[in-house]
Amino acid sequence: MDVPDLAIALGVSKHLLYRAIKAGEIRASRIGQRVTVPPHVARELLCLPATQVAA
């Protein structure tokens, strides 16, 4: 999930998220110039249940 989208969903500023990522408090990846938060980390931050994968 992109940082700006996650910031909106969490109701915080994107600058706050970027600082937390830089401090190592939130795991993220860089894809080119874009910083993304893995889906499972975003779900945790949003207090959503983990998705179940059908067998």
N, C-alpha and C positions, 0 to 999 in steps of 0.2 A: 504494500500500500504506500502511495506517495505521502511524504510528510505533510504537505499542505492539506490533503484530504483527511488524513488522520487527525490533524490539529482541529479541523472543523468538527469532526465526529466527537472529539474529546472536549471541545469547547475551550481550547487553550490556543495560545499563539504559536505559529510555526517556529518562531524564534526560540520559544521555550523548549519545543521538541528537539530542535537542532542542538541546543545547549546540552540537553539530556543525552543525546546521541554522542556528542563529542566527549562528554564526561564518562561515557561507558555505561550509563544507567539504562539505556534502551539499545537493543541490538538492531543494527541496520546495515545495509549494503549500499555500495555505490555502483550504479550502472551508468557509465558515461558520466554526465554531470548530474544525473538524478540520484537522489538518496531515497531508498525505499526501506520500509520496515516489513520483515517477513510476515505472512498472513497469521501464523500462530502467535506471534508476538502482538500483533495488532488486536487479535481476538482477546488475548489476555488483558491488554490495556483497556479494552472496551467492555470487559467482564462478560464476554459472550462465551457460550459453551464451545468446546472443540467440535469440529465437524466429524461425523462418522463416515468412514469409507466402507461402501458395500463390498462384500467379498464375492 
